[in-house]
């Protein structure tokens, strides 16, 4: 399947990169590359999700949560968050 990132997911990746780069500039691109590789793996085998809903969305199990939706020919990444952070759907 094709892989797409919503604008918010791309902003999440940029935020993760900037945060990690403050203290460890060498590891920031490595972490983002690992997240992108995991997203590609989701597109290849989207049934890896720990939790899937009837709408076809899921959460990839790792320290980084990758929230995605499975369409007819594309997997769309909605959010990328560290597991300790509040989820966007949990509100303030």
Protein Blocks (a to p, Z undefined) as FASTA:
>chain_A
ZZdddfklmmmmmmmmmmmmmmmmmlmmmmmmmmmmmmmmmmmmmmlpfbdcfkopacdd
dfbdcdddddfkbccdfbdcdfkbccfkloZZ
